Amino acid sequence: MIVEVAILNVKEGREKEFERDFLLAGQYISAIKGYIRHSLRKCLEQDNKYILLVDWESLEAHTVGFRQSAQYLEWKRLLHAYYDPFPVVEHYELLIENER
């Protein structure tokens, strides 16, 4: 499993619209083979900043399965106009995990 991480800077004043459209966009990403789960977290210090975390079975599930799909075009249509600047997306693998 890998996690996709993106810091999303949303244009100021458009946060509520973005959150509404993000809820809609969730149906498109979750329909992709290899998708596990995702979460959107809002920054406490900066109202228009978010972090997107998506768990995928493999890197290719995201970079090929999602990014080359019709669902991605809908995701892009709903969300990409909100970002300034456009986010850098990175992928991470788990090395150490602790739970209480």
WOSUL-V763719 format. One record per residue. N is the residue number from 1. RES is the residue in one small letter. D_FIRST is the distance of its C-alpha to the first C-alpha in Angstrom with 2 decimals. Layout:
# WOSUL-V763719
n/res/d_first
N/RES/D_FIRST
N/RES/D_FIRST
This chain:
# WOSUL-V763719
n/res/d_first
1/m/0.00
2/i/3.79
3/v/6.90
4/e/10.03
5/v/13.16
6/a/16.67
7/i/19.97
8/l/22.27
9/n/25.99
10/v/27.90
11/k/31.55
12/e/33.71
13/g/35.26
14/r/32.69
15/e/30.21
16/k/31.22
17/e/31.18
18/f/27.68
19/e/26.41
20/r/28.21
21/d/26.82
22/f/23.25
23/l/23.64
24/l/24.84
25/a/22.12
26/g/19.42
27/q/20.61
28/y/19.78
29/i/16.16
30/s/15.44
31/a/17.19
32/i/14.75
33/k/13.10
34/g/9.30
35/y/9.80
36/i/8.81
37/r/11.04
38/h/12.83
39/s/15.53
40/l/18.47
41/r/20.32
42/k/23.85
43/c/25.28
44/l/28.19
45/e/30.13
46/q/29.98
47/d/30.42
48/n/29.06
49/k/25.81
50/y/22.40
51/i/18.76
52/l/16.14
53/l/12.59
54/v/10.25
55/d/6.77
56/w/5.70
57/e/4.49
58/s/5.64
59/l/8.16
60/e/10.87
61/a/10.15
62/h/11.20
63/t/13.69
64/v/15.32
65/g/14.68
66/f/15.38
67/r/17.49
68/q/19.72
69/s/20.34
70/a/23.34
71/q/21.23
72/y/20.36
73/l/24.12
74/e/24.75
75/w/22.11
76/k/23.81
77/r/27.24
78/l/26.64
79/l/25.01
80/h/25.65
81/a/29.30
82/y/28.53
83/y/26.98
84/d/29.19
85/p/28.03
86/f/25.23
87/p/21.89
88/v/19.92
89/v/16.24
90/e/13.86
91/h/10.21
92/y/8.91
93/e/6.79
94/l/7.74
95/l/11.02
96/i/13.11
97/e/13.14
98/n/16.48
99/e/17.88
100/r/21.52
